[in-house]
């Protein structure tokens, strides 16, 4: 069952876009100024000079997309089509209208294709998302999208009143366009059933989109680093992007969020299925959020004259005439369109790139975030705020999260950042002179499984280990894990996978948000940590019970390798 789609925008964006500090006002050097894009000075993700952007704390100069050389070279996203699957895009916005491509959108209210605008007072999310990807540049108003001459289309799938059926969900991937942005996902504190039509449509898109080169699907990792535990209304747990079954294929680029100091954003979901990190900002209170387009007029959107608790900019002052912009948008909902714009620049630089080339280039040129950070032994909620009875104490010797790993193919990976921070200038430089190594078709092994039932020791860092042997020798592009466990509280369990080359990937962290969940019933998870390694040899799973009282067994498990010979 697909749950949460009616409120998906809240899950990955809108719950985190209304926290600017009402007592903070811009100082002289904070003012974005005038000129071709008068608010561009607030766009720290484009050029981080240590701006505060109405927050109390400044960002870190130089921590940004590193894209100014790309713009200087003349790349703007020209000719690239970007689909914004969201709650609608205000196509008449003065900073969007010249980039909006009419006649190819999907309006689920009218069954029309001309455009797909917001339909209610709550439909604000898509307009903000669109501006980060492709707001018009050099037009004398607002800021500037990363790909500021790309074309925008809108699918208003999340608009208030639209029924989010499985069929319509799959339609978000259709049309054969260049890049698709999906700043949405399921809440990561339960286990919904996977949607078969979704995976089928993804596979069709990467095989047939863009005249066979494959459409690029960018998806938010989620904002559930801290989320209510399953079945609870007063206890918080740590979520994981692998708990959304729609994130368990290698056909999307799952993006985590960074703040203006270059650290993982406080809300950003973590997981072995994250591919890369982009910029999403924080609340705009202590640390800057993102500047982007907002629904026009001071009675709609995030910026309104009637809203209290905001800086003056959000009430239509300090250069925000008509409340057409906001500086409080954030979340992986922001990180995704920022990355989407970056990918549009890559495709303009080299239109022959296929979808696998794009993933490879992003991974190869990414910048490590906090490269010297070690493994995490203590649970993030070891000292639960305000209630010591809820402190999460793990077994002695246990590791809650691995440090950066370097796999045998030389790729560095971390569950919090994927392969690292997107580096646009480096990626574009590589794309311009790139010859694809992905000329053979994508292959997938059959599931290789071990059905020997073994007990999981209770509250023990030793855990239980089990192996399977893969005989197919593929160059890995993704590893999927299928898990069947009988256990009265599977959220206690940590799951780690080790490849034949010795690379370790934490698939699920101990004491996660599934504390109210009984059993894993052949759930499927994804890891990107083994990218480009060889698949043949012995794979080892290790399951650790990080809680006490509840017992259980590993019933069966298996791996499926996706890659090329």
ROLUMKOL-486230 format. One record per residue (C-alpha): residue number from 0; x, y, z. Coordinates in steps of 0.25 Angstrom, whole numbers, m for minus. Last residue first. Layout:
N
@num:NUM; X:X; Y:Y; Z:Z;
...
This chain:
565
@num:564; X:120; Y:m32; Z:m70;
@num:563; X:111; Y:m20; Z:m67;
@num:562; X:103; Y:m17; Z:m54;
@num:561; X:92; Y:m20; Z:m45;
@num:560; X:95; Y:m30; Z:m34;
@num:559; X:84; Y:m37; Z:m26;
@num:558; X:86; Y:m42; Z:m12;
@num:557; X:79; Y:m51; Z:m3;
@num:556; X:74; Y:m53; Z:11;
@num:555; X:67; Y:m64; Z:19;
@num:554; X:61; Y:m67; Z:33;
@num:553; X:70; Y:m58; Z:41;
@num:552; X:64; Y:m61; Z:55;
@num:551; X:58; Y:m53; Z:67;
@num:550; X:58; Y:m48; Z:81;
@num:549; X:52; Y:m36; Z:88;
@num:548; X:57; Y:m33; Z:102;
@num:547; X:69; Y:m24; Z:98;
@num:546; X:73; Y:m15; Z:87;
@num:545; X:84; Y:m14; Z:77;
@num:544; X:82; Y:m27; Z:71;
@num:543; X:93; Y:m29; Z:61;
@num:542; X:91; Y:m35; Z:47;
@num:541; X:104; Y:m38; Z:38;
@num:540; X:103; Y:m41; Z:24;
@num:539; X:114; Y:m47; Z:16;
@num:538; X:116; Y:m48; Z:1;
@num:537; X:126; Y:m58; Z:m5;
@num:536; X:131; Y:m57; Z:m19;
@num:535; X:128; Y:m51; Z:m32;
@num:534; X:122; Y:m36; Z:m32;
@num:533; X:134; Y:m28; Z:m37;
@num:532; X:134; Y:m14; Z:m31;
@num:531; X:129; Y:m2; Z:m40;
@num:530; X:120; Y:3; Z:m29;
@num:529; X:120; Y:m5; Z:m16;
@num:528; X:115; Y:6; Z:m7;
@num:527; X:103; Y:8; Z:m15;
@num:526; X:94; Y:m1; Z:m6;
@num:525; X:79; Y:m4; Z:m8;
@num:524; X:68; Y:m10; Z:1;
@num:523; X:58; Y:m21; Z:m2;
@num:522; X:48; Y:m26; Z:8;
@num:521; X:46; Y:m41; Z:8;
@num:520; X:36; Y:m40; Z:20;
@num:519; X:44; Y:m33; Z:31;
@num:518; X:38; Y:m36; Z:44;
@num:517; X:29; Y:m27; Z:54;
@num:516; X:30; Y:m12; Z:53;
@num:515; X:29; Y:m3; Z:65;
@num:514; X:43; Y:0; Z:67;
@num:513; X:44; Y:3; Z:52;
@num:512; X:50; Y:17; Z:53;
@num:511; X:64; Y:11; Z:55;
@num:510; X:71; Y:5; Z:67;
@num:509; X:82; Y:m1; Z:59;
@num:508; X:85; Y:5; Z:46;
@num:507; X:81; Y:m2; Z:33;
@num:506; X:89; Y:m5; Z:20;
@num:505; X:103; Y:m2; Z:27;
@num:504; X:112; Y:m5; Z:15;
@num:503; X:126; Y:m12; Z:17;
@num:502; X:136; Y:m13; Z:6;
@num:501; X:144; Y:m26; Z:7;
@num:500; X:146; Y:m29; Z:m7;
@num:499; X:136; Y:m41; Z:m7;
@num:498; X:126; Y:m30; Z:m2;
@num:497; X:122; Y:m28; Z:12;
@num:496; X:107; Y:m25; Z:16;
@num:495; X:103; Y:m19; Z:30;
@num:494; X:89; Y:m20; Z:36;
@num:493; X:86; Y:m13; Z:49;
@num:492; X:74; Y:m18; Z:57;
@num:491; X:66; Y:m12; Z:68;
@num:490; X:56; Y:m7; Z:58;
@num:489; X:52; Y:m21; Z:55;
@num:488; X:44; Y:m22; Z:68;
@num:487; X:37; Y:m35; Z:69;
@num:486; X:47; Y:m42; Z:61;
@num:485; X:45; Y:m52; Z:49;
@num:484; X:54; Y:m47; Z:38;
@num:483; X:54; Y:m48; Z:23;
@num:482; X:63; Y:m39; Z:16;
@num:481; X:65; Y:m36; Z:1;
@num:480; X:78; Y:m28; Z:m2;
@num:479; X:80; Y:m20; Z:m15;
@num:478; X:94; Y:m17; Z:m20;
@num:477; X:96; Y:m6; Z:m30;
@num:476; X:105; Y:m2; Z:m42;
@num:475; X:114; Y:m14; Z:m40;
@num:474; X:124; Y:m19; Z:m51;
@num:473; X:119; Y:m33; Z:m53;
@num:472; X:125; Y:m46; Z:m50;
@num:471; X:114; Y:m56; Z:m48;
@num:470; X:117; Y:m67; Z:m38;
@num:469; X:111; Y:m60; Z:m26;
@num:468; X:114; Y:m68; Z:m13;
@num:467; X:105; Y:m66; Z:m1;
@num:466; X:109; Y:m64; Z:14;
@num:465; X:103; Y:m62; Z:28;
@num:464; X:107; Y:m55; Z:40;
@num:463; X:101; Y:m53; Z:54;
@num:462; X:102; Y:m42; Z:64;
@num:461; X:116; Y:m40; Z:71;
@num:460; X:111; Y:m26; Z:76;
@num:459; X:101; Y:m34; Z:85;
@num:458; X:88; Y:m29; Z:90;
@num:457; X:81; Y:m42; Z:87;
@num:456; X:88; Y:m52; Z:78;
@num:455; X:81; Y:m54; Z:65;
@num:454; X:77; Y:m68; Z:63;
@num:453; X:80; Y:m75; Z:49;
@num:452; X:70; Y:m80; Z:38;
@num:451; X:78; Y:m85; Z:26;
@num:450; X:71; Y:m80; Z:14;
@num:449; X:83; Y:m74; Z:7;
@num:448; X:80; Y:m67; Z:m6;
@num:447; X:85; Y:m62; Z:m19;
@num:446; X:74; Y:m54; Z:m26;
@num:445; X:76; Y:m55; Z:m41;
@num:444; X:87; Y:m46; Z:m46;
@num:443; X:84; Y:m33; Z:m53;
@num:442; X:89; Y:m28; Z:m66;
@num:441; X:90; Y:m14; Z:m72;
@num:440; X:94; Y:m13; Z:m87;
@num:439; X:108; Y:m12; Z:m91;
@num:438; X:113; Y:2; Z:m95;
@num:437; X:115; Y:8; Z:m81;
@num:436; X:129; Y:12; Z:m82;
@num:435; X:125; Y:25; Z:m89;
@num:434; X:135; Y:34; Z:m94;
@num:433; X:136; Y:47; Z:m86;
@num:432; X:143; Y:60; Z:m91;
@num:431; X:132; Y:70; Z:m88;
@num:430; X:127; Y:62; Z:m77;
@num:429; X:140; Y:62; Z:m69;
@num:428; X:140; Y:77; Z:m69;
@num:427; X:125; Y:78; Z:m66;
@num:426; X:127; Y:69; Z:m54;
@num:425; X:139; Y:77; Z:m49;
@num:424; X:131; Y:90; Z:m51;
@num:423; X:119; Y:84; Z:m44;
@num:422; X:125; Y:78; Z:m32;
@num:421; X:113; Y:71; Z:m24;
@num:420; X:117; Y:67; Z:m10;
@num:419; X:121; Y:53; Z:m7;
@num:418; X:120; Y:39; Z:m12;
@num:417; X:107; Y:37; Z:m4;
@num:416; X:107; Y:47; Z:7;
@num:415; X:101; Y:41; Z:20;
@num:414; X:103; Y:27; Z:16;
@num:413; X:118; Y:29; Z:12;
@num:412; X:125; Y:25; Z:0;
@num:411; X:139; Y:27; Z:m7;
@num:410; X:141; Y:20; Z:m20;
@num:409; X:154; Y:14; Z:m23;
@num:408; X:149; Y:1; Z:m30;
@num:407; X:153; Y:m7; Z:m18;
@num:406; X:144; Y:1; Z:m9;
@num:405; X:148; Y:13; Z:m1;
@num:404; X:139; Y:14; Z:12;
@num:403; X:136; Y:27; Z:19;
@num:402; X:133; Y:23; Z:34;
@num:401; X:122; Y:13; Z:37;
@num:400; X:110; Y:16; Z:46;
@num:399; X:105; Y:9; Z:58;
@num:398; X:117; Y:2; Z:62;
@num:397; X:116; Y:m8; Z:73;
@num:396; X:127; Y:m11; Z:83;
@num:395; X:118; Y:m10; Z:96;
@num:394; X:104; Y:m12; Z:92;
@num:393; X:96; Y:1; Z:88;
@num:392; X:90; Y:11; Z:98;
@num:391; X:78; Y:19; Z:94;
@num:390; X:74; Y:29; Z:104;
@num:389; X:59; Y:28; Z:106;
@num:388; X:59; Y:28; Z:121;
@num:387; X:68; Y:40; Z:121;
@num:386; X:56; Y:49; Z:116;
@num:385; X:59; Y:63; Z:112;
@num:384; X:66; Y:61; Z:100;
@num:383; X:71; Y:46; Z:98;
@num:382; X:85; Y:45; Z:101;
@num:381; X:89; Y:33; Z:93;
@num:380; X:80; Y:38; Z:83;
@num:379; X:90; Y:39; Z:72;
@num:378; X:94; Y:25; Z:75;
@num:377; X:109; Y:23; Z:80;
@num:376; X:119; Y:16; Z:72;
@num:375; X:120; Y:25; Z:60;
@num:374; X:132; Y:22; Z:50;
@num:373; X:142; Y:33; Z:48;
@num:372; X:141; Y:47; Z:41;
@num:371; X:154; Y:50; Z:33;
@num:370; X:147; Y:52; Z:20;
@num:369; X:137; Y:63; Z:26;
@num:368; X:130; Y:63; Z:12;
@num:367; X:137; Y:57; Z:1;
@num:366; X:136; Y:65; Z:m12;
@num:365; X:129; Y:58; Z:m24;
@num:364; X:136; Y:56; Z:m37;
@num:363; X:135; Y:41; Z:m39;
@num:362; X:121; Y:40; Z:m33;
@num:361; X:115; Y:51; Z:m42;
@num:360; X:122; Y:46; Z:m54;
@num:359; X:118; Y:31; Z:m52;
@num:358; X:103; Y:35; Z:m49;
@num:357; X:103; Y:44; Z:m62;
@num:356; X:110; Y:33; Z:m70;
@num:355; X:99; Y:23; Z:m65;
@num:354; X:88; Y:32; Z:m70;
@num:353; X:94; Y:33; Z:m84;
@num:352; X:103; Y:45; Z:m88;
@num:351; X:102; Y:48; Z:m103;
@num:350; X:97; Y:62; Z:m100;
@num:349; X:111; Y:66; Z:m94;
@num:348; X:112; Y:80; Z:m88;
@num:347; X:97; Y:82; Z:m89;
@num:346; X:95; Y:69; Z:m82;
@num:345; X:105; Y:73; Z:m71;
@num:344; X:98; Y:86; Z:m69;
@num:343; X:84; Y:79; Z:m68;
@num:342; X:91; Y:70; Z:m57;
@num:341; X:94; Y:83; Z:m49;
@num:340; X:80; Y:88; Z:m50;
@num:339; X:75; Y:74; Z:m45;
@num:338; X:85; Y:75; Z:m34;
@num:337; X:79; Y:88; Z:m29;
@num:336; X:65; Y:82; Z:m31;
@num:335; X:68; Y:71; Z:m22;
@num:334; X:75; Y:78; Z:m11;
@num:333; X:63; Y:88; Z:m9;
@num:332; X:53; Y:77; Z:m6;
@num:331; X:64; Y:70; Z:2;
@num:330; X:60; Y:81; Z:11;
@num:329; X:60; Y:96; Z:10;
@num:328; X:51; Y:108; Z:7;
@num:327; X:52; Y:120; Z:16;
@num:326; X:58; Y:131; Z:7;
@num:325; X:45; Y:133; Z:m1;
@num:324; X:42; Y:140; Z:m14;
@num:323; X:30; Y:147; Z:m21;
@num:322; X:26; Y:154; Z:m8;
@num:321; X:20; Y:166; Z:m17;
@num:320; X:33; Y:173; Z:m15;
@num:319; X:44; Y:165; Z:m8;
@num:318; X:55; Y:175; Z:m8;
@num:317; X:56; Y:177; Z:7;
@num:316; X:40; Y:177; Z:9;
@num:315; X:29; Y:167; Z:4;
@num:314; X:26; Y:160; Z:17;
@num:313; X:37; Y:149; Z:16;
@num:312; X:48; Y:160; Z:14;
@num:311; X:43; Y:166; Z:27;
@num:310; X:48; Y:154; Z:35;
@num:309; X:37; Y:145; Z:39;
@num:308; X:30; Y:141; Z:52;
@num:307; X:16; Y:146; Z:47;
@num:306; X:10; Y:143; Z:34;
@num:305; X:0; Y:154; Z:29;
@num:304; X:10; Y:160; Z:19;
@num:303; X:12; Y:147; Z:12;
@num:302; X:24; Y:139; Z:8;
@num:301; X:22; Y:124; Z:7;
@num:300; X:12; Y:124; Z:m4;
@num:299; X:m1; Y:133; Z:m5;
@num:298; X:m6; Y:146; Z:0;
@num:297; X:6; Y:155; Z:m2;
@num:296; X:6; Y:153; Z:m17;
@num:295; X:13; Y:143; Z:m26;
@num:294; X:16; Y:129; Z:m22;
@num:293; X:30; Y:127; Z:m18;
@num:292; X:43; Y:126; Z:m25;
@num:291; X:56; Y:123; Z:m18;
@num:290; X:66; Y:127; Z:m7;
@num:289; X:70; Y:115; Z:1;
@num:288; X:71; Y:113; Z:16;
@num:287; X:82; Y:120; Z:24;
@num:286; X:86; Y:115; Z:38;
@num:285; X:81; Y:119; Z:52;
@num:284; X:67; Y:123; Z:47;
@num:283; X:67; Y:120; Z:32;
@num:282; X:62; Y:106; Z:35;
@num:281; X:74; Y:99; Z:29;
@num:280; X:80; Y:98; Z:15;
@num:279; X:77; Y:88; Z:4;
@num:278; X:90; Y:88; Z:m4;
@num:277; X:94; Y:75; Z:m11;
@num:276; X:99; Y:61; Z:m7;
@num:275; X:101; Y:49; Z:m15;
@num:274; X:96; Y:35; Z:m18;
@num:273; X:88; Y:31; Z:m5;
@num:272; X:84; Y:16; Z:m5;
@num:271; X:93; Y:13; Z:7;
@num:270; X:85; Y:22; Z:15;
@num:269; X:83; Y:35; Z:22;
@num:268; X:71; Y:45; Z:23;
@num:267; X:75; Y:59; Z:24;
@num:266; X:68; Y:67; Z:35;
@num:265; X:80; Y:74; Z:42;
@num:264; X:87; Y:77; Z:28;
@num:263; X:100; Y:69; Z:26;
@num:262; X:111; Y:79; Z:27;
@num:261; X:116; Y:88; Z:16;
@num:260; X:115; Y:101; Z:25;
@num:259; X:103; Y:105; Z:17;
@num:258; X:95; Y:93; Z:19;
@num:257; X:96; Y:79; Z:12;
@num:256; X:85; Y:71; Z:7;
@num:255; X:84; Y:56; Z:2;
@num:254; X:81; Y:52; Z:m13;
@num:253; X:76; Y:39; Z:m18;
@num:252; X:79; Y:38; Z:m33;
@num:251; X:69; Y:28; Z:m38;
@num:250; X:70; Y:15; Z:m47;
@num:249; X:78; Y:8; Z:m36;
@num:248; X:66; Y:2; Z:m30;
@num:247; X:62; Y:2; Z:m15;
@num:246; X:57; Y:16; Z:m13;
@num:245; X:42; Y:14; Z:m16;
@num:244; X:43; Y:4; Z:m4;
@num:243; X:45; Y:16; Z:6;
@num:242; X:52; Y:10; Z:18;
@num:241; X:65; Y:11; Z:10;
@num:240; X:65; Y:26; Z:13;
@num:239; X:67; Y:23; Z:28;
@num:238; X:60; Y:29; Z:40;
@num:237; X:66; Y:31; Z:54;
@num:236; X:55; Y:31; Z:65;
@num:235; X:46; Y:40; Z:72;
@num:234; X:37; Y:37; Z:84;
@num:233; X:23; Y:44; Z:87;
@num:232; X:14; Y:40; Z:76;
@num:231; X:18; Y:25; Z:74;
@num:230; X:14; Y:14; Z:65;
@num:229; X:27; Y:15; Z:57;
@num:228; X:36; Y:24; Z:63;
@num:227; X:34; Y:39; Z:61;
@num:226; X:45; Y:44; Z:51;
@num:225; X:59; Y:50; Z:52;
@num:224; X:68; Y:47; Z:40;
@num:223; X:54; Y:48; Z:33;
@num:222; X:56; Y:59; Z:23;
@num:221; X:56; Y:50; Z:11;
@num:220; X:66; Y:45; Z:0;
@num:219; X:60; Y:54; Z:m10;
@num:218; X:59; Y:48; Z:m24;
@num:217; X:66; Y:51; Z:m37;
@num:216; X:62; Y:43; Z:m49;
@num:215; X:70; Y:44; Z:m62;
@num:214; X:64; Y:40; Z:m75;
@num:213; X:72; Y:29; Z:m83;
@num:212; X:81; Y:29; Z:m95;
@num:211; X:70; Y:22; Z:m103;
@num:210; X:65; Y:34; Z:m110;
@num:209; X:65; Y:42; Z:m97;
@num:208; X:56; Y:32; Z:m90;
@num:207; X:56; Y:17; Z:m95;
@num:206; X:65; Y:9; Z:m85;
@num:205; X:65; Y:19; Z:m73;
@num:204; X:50; Y:22; Z:m75;
@num:203; X:46; Y:7; Z:m77;
@num:202; X:53; Y:3; Z:m64;
@num:201; X:47; Y:15; Z:m56;
@num:200; X:33; Y:11; Z:m61;
@num:199; X:34; Y:m3; Z:m57;
@num:198; X:40; Y:1; Z:m44;
@num:197; X:28; Y:10; Z:m41;
@num:196; X:18; Y:0; Z:m47;
@num:195; X:22; Y:m10; Z:m36;
@num:194; X:19; Y:m1; Z:m25;
@num:193; X:27; Y:m6; Z:m12;
@num:192; X:18; Y:m9; Z:0;
@num:191; X:19; Y:1; Z:11;
@num:190; X:29; Y:m1; Z:22;
@num:189; X:28; Y:9; Z:34;
@num:188; X:36; Y:20; Z:39;
@num:187; X:42; Y:26; Z:27;
@num:186; X:31; Y:35; Z:22;
@num:185; X:29; Y:32; Z:7;
@num:184; X:35; Y:41; Z:m4;
@num:183; X:36; Y:55; Z:m10;
@num:182; X:45; Y:65; Z:m17;
@num:181; X:43; Y:58; Z:m30;
@num:180; X:51; Y:64; Z:m41;
@num:179; X:52; Y:58; Z:m55;
@num:178; X:63; Y:61; Z:m65;
@num:177; X:63; Y:59; Z:m80;
@num:176; X:49; Y:56; Z:m85;
@num:175; X:44; Y:43; Z:m90;
@num:174; X:29; Y:46; Z:m86;
@num:173; X:28; Y:37; Z:m74;
@num:172; X:34; Y:36; Z:m60;
@num:171; X:22; Y:44; Z:m53;
@num:170; X:13; Y:34; Z:m60;
@num:169; X:17; Y:23; Z:m50;
@num:168; X:11; Y:31; Z:m39;
@num:167; X:m1; Y:33; Z:m47;
@num:166; X:m3; Y:18; Z:m49;
@num:165; X:m1; Y:16; Z:m34;
@num:164; X:m12; Y:26; Z:m31;
@num:163; X:m9; Y:39; Z:m24;
@num:162; X:m23; Y:45; Z:m25;
@num:161; X:m22; Y:60; Z:m28;
@num:160; X:m29; Y:69; Z:m18;
@num:159; X:m18; Y:77; Z:m13;
@num:158; X:m6; Y:76; Z:m24;
@num:157; X:4; Y:65; Z:m22;
@num:156; X:3; Y:60; Z:m36;
@num:155; X:4; Y:74; Z:m42;
@num:154; X:13; Y:70; Z:m54;
@num:153; X:20; Y:82; Z:m58;
@num:152; X:30; Y:85; Z:m70;
@num:151; X:42; Y:94; Z:m69;
@num:150; X:52; Y:98; Z:m80;
@num:149; X:67; Y:100; Z:m77;
@num:148; X:72; Y:114; Z:m78;
@num:147; X:75; Y:117; Z:m63;
@num:146; X:81; Y:103; Z:m61;
@num:145; X:85; Y:106; Z:m46;
@num:144; X:73; Y:115; Z:m45;
@num:143; X:76; Y:130; Z:m43;
@num:142; X:71; Y:140; Z:m33;
@num:141; X:60; Y:151; Z:m34;
@num:140; X:58; Y:161; Z:m45;
@num:139; X:66; Y:168; Z:m55;
@num:138; X:65; Y:157; Z:m66;
@num:137; X:80; Y:152; Z:m65;
@num:136; X:75; Y:138; Z:m61;
@num:135; X:62; Y:131; Z:m62;
@num:134; X:59; Y:121; Z:m50;
@num:133; X:63; Y:107; Z:m54;
@num:132; X:66; Y:97; Z:m43;
@num:131; X:64; Y:106; Z:m31;
@num:130; X:52; Y:113; Z:m37;
@num:129; X:45; Y:100; Z:m40;
@num:128; X:46; Y:95; Z:m25;
@num:127; X:40; Y:108; Z:m20;
@num:126; X:28; Y:107; Z:m30;
@num:125; X:26; Y:92; Z:m27;
@num:124; X:24; Y:94; Z:m12;
@num:123; X:14; Y:105; Z:m12;
@num:122; X:1; Y:97; Z:m14;
@num:121; X:m6; Y:99; Z:0;
@num:120; X:m14; Y:111; Z:m4;
@num:119; X:m20; Y:103; Z:m16;
@num:118; X:m19; Y:99; Z:m30;
@num:117; X:m4; Y:102; Z:m33;
@num:116; X:m1; Y:102; Z:m48;
@num:115; X:0; Y:90; Z:m58;
@num:114; X:2; Y:96; Z:m72;
@num:113; X:m3; Y:93; Z:m86;
@num:112; X:m4; Y:78; Z:m84;
@num:111; X:m19; Y:77; Z:m80;
@num:110; X:m26; Y:66; Z:m72;
@num:109; X:m32; Y:78; Z:m64;
@num:108; X:m29; Y:75; Z:m50;
@num:107; X:m18; Y:65; Z:m53;
@num:106; X:m10; Y:75; Z:m61;
@num:105; X:2; Y:68; Z:m68;
@num:104; X:11; Y:77; Z:m75;
@num:103; X:15; Y:76; Z:m90;
@num:102; X:8; Y:88; Z:m97;
@num:101; X:15; Y:100; Z:m91;
@num:100; X:30; Y:100; Z:m88;
@num:99; X:33; Y:109; Z:m76;
@num:98; X:46; Y:116; Z:m77;
@num:97; X:41; Y:130; Z:m80;
@num:96; X:30; Y:129; Z:m69;
@num:95; X:39; Y:125; Z:m58;
@num:94; X:45; Y:138; Z:m52;
@num:93; X:32; Y:146; Z:m55;
@num:92; X:23; Y:135; Z:m49;
@num:91; X:13; Y:132; Z:m60;
@num:90; X:17; Y:117; Z:m60;
@num:89; X:13; Y:115; Z:m45;
@num:88; X:18; Y:101; Z:m44;
@num:87; X:9; Y:90; Z:m38;
@num:86; X:8; Y:81; Z:m26;
@num:85; X:21; Y:73; Z:m30;
@num:84; X:27; Y:66; Z:m42;
@num:83; X:36; Y:77; Z:m48;
@num:82; X:40; Y:72; Z:m61;
@num:81; X:53; Y:78; Z:m67;
@num:80; X:56; Y:79; Z:m82;
@num:79; X:70; Y:83; Z:m87;
@num:78; X:71; Y:92; Z:m99;
@num:77; X:80; Y:102; Z:m91;
@num:76; X:84; Y:97; Z:m78;
@num:75; X:93; Y:110; Z:m76;
@num:74; X:107; Y:106; Z:m81;
@num:73; X:114; Y:119; Z:m86;
@num:72; X:128; Y:116; Z:m81;
@num:71; X:125; Y:126; Z:m70;
@num:70; X:114; Y:118; Z:m65;
@num:69; X:123; Y:106; Z:m64;
@num:68; X:134; Y:114; Z:m58;
@num:67; X:124; Y:119; Z:m47;
@num:66; X:119; Y:105; Z:m44;
@num:65; X:126; Y:101; Z:m31;
@num:64; X:113; Y:96; Z:m24;
@num:63; X:116; Y:103; Z:m11;
@num:62; X:125; Y:103; Z:1;
@num:61; X:135; Y:114; Z:m3;
@num:60; X:132; Y:123; Z:9;
@num:59; X:126; Y:115; Z:21;
@num:58; X:111; Y:120; Z:24;
@num:57; X:108; Y:131; Z:34;
@num:56; X:100; Y:129; Z:47;
@num:55; X:88; Y:138; Z:52;
@num:54; X:80; Y:135; Z:39;
@num:53; X:75; Y:147; Z:30;
@num:52; X:83; Y:142; Z:18;
@num:51; X:96; Y:140; Z:27;
@num:50; X:105; Y:140; Z:15;
@num:49; X:119; Y:134; Z:16;
@num:48; X:123; Y:136; Z:2;
@num:47; X:116; Y:124; Z:m3;
@num:46; X:114; Y:126; Z:m18;
@num:45; X:103; Y:117; Z:m24;
@num:44; X:99; Y:110; Z:m11;
@num:43; X:100; Y:123; Z:m5;
@num:42; X:88; Y:129; Z:m13;
@num:41; X:86; Y:142; Z:m5;
@num:40; X:95; Y:150; Z:m14;
@num:39; X:86; Y:145; Z:m26;
@num:38; X:75; Y:154; Z:m21;
@num:37; X:77; Y:165; Z:m31;
@num:36; X:78; Y:156; Z:m43;
@num:35; X:83; Y:165; Z:m55;
@num:34; X:85; Y:177; Z:m46;
@num:33; X:82; Y:181; Z:m32;
@num:32; X:87; Y:177; Z:m18;
@num:31; X:87; Y:165; Z:m10;
@num:30; X:86; Y:173; Z:3;
@num:29; X:95; Y:165; Z:14;
@num:28; X:106; Y:176; Z:13;
@num:27; X:97; Y:186; Z:19;
@num:26; X:90; Y:178; Z:30;
@num:25; X:78; Y:170; Z:28;
@num:24; X:68; Y:168; Z:39;
@num:23; X:66; Y:158; Z:50;
@num:22; X:55; Y:159; Z:59;
@num:21; X:45; Y:150; Z:52;
@num:20; X:55; Y:138; Z:50;
@num:19; X:52; Y:129; Z:39;
@num:18; X:45; Y:116; Z:42;
@num:17; X:35; Y:113; Z:31;
@num:16; X:41; Y:104; Z:21;
@num:15; X:44; Y:91; Z:28;
@num:14; X:30; Y:84; Z:29;
@num:13; X:29; Y:88; Z:14;
@num:12; X:40; Y:80; Z:9;
@num:11; X:41; Y:65; Z:9;
@num:10; X:30; Y:59; Z:17;
@num:9; X:21; Y:72; Z:15;
@num:8; X:22; Y:70; Z:0;
@num:7; X:18; Y:55; Z:2;
@num:6; X:5; Y:59; Z:8;
@num:5; X:m5; Y:51; Z:m1;
@num:4; X:6; Y:42; Z:m4;
@num:3; X:7; Y:37; Z:11;
@num:2; X:3; Y:23; Z:8;
@num:1; X:5; Y:14; Z:m4;
@num:0; X:0; Y:0; Z:0;
